[in-house]
Amino acid sequence: MFLLRDLAAAAAVERSEKAFGPIDADAVLLFLTVLKAGSDLLNALDDFLAAYGLRHGRWMTLVLLLRQPGQTAKPSDLAESQGVARATMTGLLEGLEKDELIERLPDPSDGRGQLVRLTGKGRATLMSVMPAYYARVKRLLDGVKPKRIARTTELLALMQDRTDRLSGEQPAPDATGKKRGKKSGR
């Protein structure tokens, strides 16, 4: 969730430049717009999915299982595909199992391991959700020319690639010369 209701106006960004030194105002406004749009879209997705008893994490787990051969996967593989910790995936799977949307099976290749599989109820839930989901996405972008969608997708992919590279960099020292530690705002 992006914790800013109203985006900064260009004048506010210009004031920041005076206070903090040269910045690329257009890049800052784009960055803030992408954060706000992503947060708003995720909130809207969760509101939509709530009607089906889901939130985006649970829904994405079901979608990933649907894509797998036999609609079965290792929990660790699902966690990696979703970019979440194994403990987070454990919680997602416990809720989905409680709601009978998935089932656990022994992993024949690992005597101690488990697999999870989409149940008939899980498939039926997705068969209900997905057409409405795709219709909402279509309405969201209705009237936007395909070339504009393609250019925007390319820009966002570039930003994602650069974000992945930047996330491995060490933070710059603060004004006192001390290195900043990694903190999570999640």
Legacy VTK file of the C-alpha trace (Angstrom):
# vtk DataFile Version 3.0
C-alpha trace
ASCII
DATASET POLYDATA
POINTS 186 float
0.000 0.000 0.000
1.303 3.438 -0.951
0.605 5.789 1.928
-0.135 8.992 0.070
-3.621 10.020 -0.963
-2.779 13.036 -3.128
0.258 13.169 -5.385
2.671 16.067 -5.169
2.082 18.836 -7.665
4.921 19.951 -9.907
5.391 23.036 -7.668
5.998 20.796 -4.628
8.596 18.818 -6.547
10.286 22.074 -7.566
10.393 23.127 -3.885
12.025 19.785 -3.088
14.674 20.524 -5.691
15.464 23.789 -3.948
15.708 22.011 -0.584
17.557 18.847 -1.640
19.441 19.744 -4.795
18.934 18.798 -8.433
16.242 16.213 -9.098
14.447 15.050 -12.216
10.946 16.378 -11.525
9.354 14.401 -14.373
10.922 11.165 -13.110
9.791 11.850 -9.533
6.216 12.564 -10.653
6.184 9.406 -12.799
7.553 7.348 -9.902
4.916 8.671 -7.489
2.156 8.151 -10.064
3.213 4.530 -10.624
3.303 3.873 -6.859
-0.138 5.418 -6.346
-1.673 3.649 -9.350
-0.233 0.297 -8.271
-1.531 0.730 -4.745
-4.962 1.840 -5.936
-5.178 -1.055 -8.408
-4.190 -3.567 -5.727
-6.826 -2.163 -3.353
-9.453 -2.342 -6.111
-8.395 -5.929 -6.892
-8.754 -6.932 -3.243
-12.182 -5.269 -3.081
-13.246 -7.238 -6.171
-11.811 -10.533 -4.882
-13.492 -10.119 -1.479
-16.810 -11.040 -3.102
-15.259 -14.473 -3.756
-13.735 -14.828 -0.282
-10.249 -14.068 -1.614
-7.512 -11.471 -1.438
-4.779 -11.102 -4.020
-2.292 -13.413 -2.250
-4.766 -16.286 -1.977
-6.051 -15.675 -5.512
-2.555 -15.620 -7.013
-1.707 -18.890 -5.249
-4.747 -20.506 -6.868
-3.848 -19.044 -10.280
-0.288 -20.358 -9.995
-1.589 -23.815 -9.100
-3.972 -23.741 -12.049
-0.988 -23.155 -14.375
0.997 -26.130 -13.016
0.967 -29.626 -14.522
-1.605 -31.576 -12.527
-2.450 -28.291 -10.777
0.074 -29.376 -8.149
3.214 -27.691 -6.789
5.636 -27.606 -3.883
4.890 -24.864 -1.359
8.456 -23.569 -1.681
8.039 -23.210 -5.457
4.799 -21.285 -4.979
6.506 -18.984 -2.454
9.320 -18.295 -4.900
6.922 -17.670 -7.791
4.933 -15.204 -5.687
7.995 -13.551 -4.202
6.921 -14.204 -0.621
8.603 -15.846 2.349
7.904 -19.514 2.976
6.195 -18.587 6.247
3.844 -16.276 4.331
3.057 -19.057 1.878
2.388 -21.427 4.774
-0.256 -19.017 6.063
-1.809 -18.622 2.616
-1.951 -22.388 2.131
-3.434 -23.006 5.582
-6.299 -20.631 4.800
-6.861 -22.100 1.343
-6.836 -25.627 2.775
-9.291 -24.631 5.526
-11.605 -23.278 2.811
-11.100 -26.530 0.835
-9.663 -24.699 -2.184
-6.450 -26.736 -2.053
-5.386 -30.056 -0.588
-2.030 -31.307 0.662
-0.461 -34.491 -0.676
2.732 -36.367 0.145
5.574 -35.546 -2.249
6.586 -38.863 -3.869
10.073 -37.485 -4.631
10.668 -36.374 -1.009
9.396 -38.573 1.807
9.212 -35.615 4.192
7.889 -33.075 1.703
4.404 -32.117 0.690
2.714 -30.959 -2.467
-0.393 -28.839 -2.704
-3.076 -29.335 -5.330
-6.031 -27.300 -6.452
-9.325 -28.959 -5.465
-12.511 -29.047 -7.501
-13.824 -26.235 -5.303
-10.643 -24.248 -5.980
-11.034 -24.726 -9.750
-14.706 -23.773 -9.548
-13.796 -20.621 -7.627
-11.302 -19.625 -10.320
-13.799 -20.428 -13.077
-16.120 -17.939 -11.394
-13.491 -15.264 -10.662
-11.463 -15.198 -13.860
-14.104 -14.134 -16.427
-15.168 -11.256 -14.163
-11.499 -10.352 -13.547
-10.720 -10.211 -17.275
-13.871 -8.154 -17.912
-12.754 -5.631 -15.249
-9.295 -5.322 -16.806
-10.904 -4.769 -20.200
-13.167 -2.023 -18.798
-10.204 -0.389 -17.082
-8.294 -0.022 -20.350
-11.251 0.300 -22.696
-10.529 2.925 -25.338
-6.765 3.016 -24.733
-4.971 2.404 -28.002
-2.904 -0.813 -28.199
0.275 1.150 -29.060
-0.093 3.206 -25.885
-0.610 0.058 -23.822
2.504 -1.476 -25.406
4.632 1.632 -24.729
3.427 1.822 -21.144
4.114 -1.876 -20.636
7.642 -1.395 -21.995
8.294 1.541 -19.656
6.986 -0.345 -16.638
9.092 -3.394 -17.562
12.161 -1.147 -17.770
11.355 0.339 -14.365
10.888 -3.175 -12.931
14.238 -4.296 -14.332
15.981 -1.277 -12.871
14.200 -1.750 -9.547
15.524 -5.297 -9.387
19.060 -4.012 -9.991
18.743 -1.125 -7.524
17.401 -3.314 -4.743
20.814 -4.989 -4.492
22.674 -1.710 -4.029
23.779 -0.434 -0.638
22.061 2.731 0.582
24.022 5.976 0.408
25.405 7.380 3.674
23.145 9.862 5.455
24.097 13.480 6.141
26.220 12.418 9.153
28.208 9.941 7.054
26.618 6.892 8.695
25.412 4.084 6.478
21.690 3.520 6.539
20.418 0.063 7.359
17.808 -1.719 5.322
14.336 -1.143 6.694
11.116 -2.531 5.404
8.030 -0.401 5.150
5.826 -3.454 4.622
LINES 1 187
186 0 1 2 3 4 5 6 7 8 9 10 11 12 13 14 15 16 17 18 19 20 21 22 23 24 25 26 27 28 29 30 31 32 33 34 35 36 37 38 39 40 41 42 43 44 45 46 47 48 49 50 51 52 53 54 55 56 57 58 59 60 61 62 63 64 65 66 67 68 69 70 71 72 73 74 75 76 77 78 79 80 81 82 83 84 85 86 87 88 89 90 91 92 93 94 95 96 97 98 99 100 101 102 103 104 105 106 107 108 109 110 111 112 113 114 115 116 117 118 119 120 121 122 123 124 125 126 127 128 129 130 131 132 133 134 135 136 137 138 139 140 141 142 143 144 145 146 147 148 149 150 151 152 153 154 155 156 157 158 159 160 161 162 163 164 165 166 167 168 169 170 171 172 173 174 175 176 177 178 179 180 181 182 183 184 185
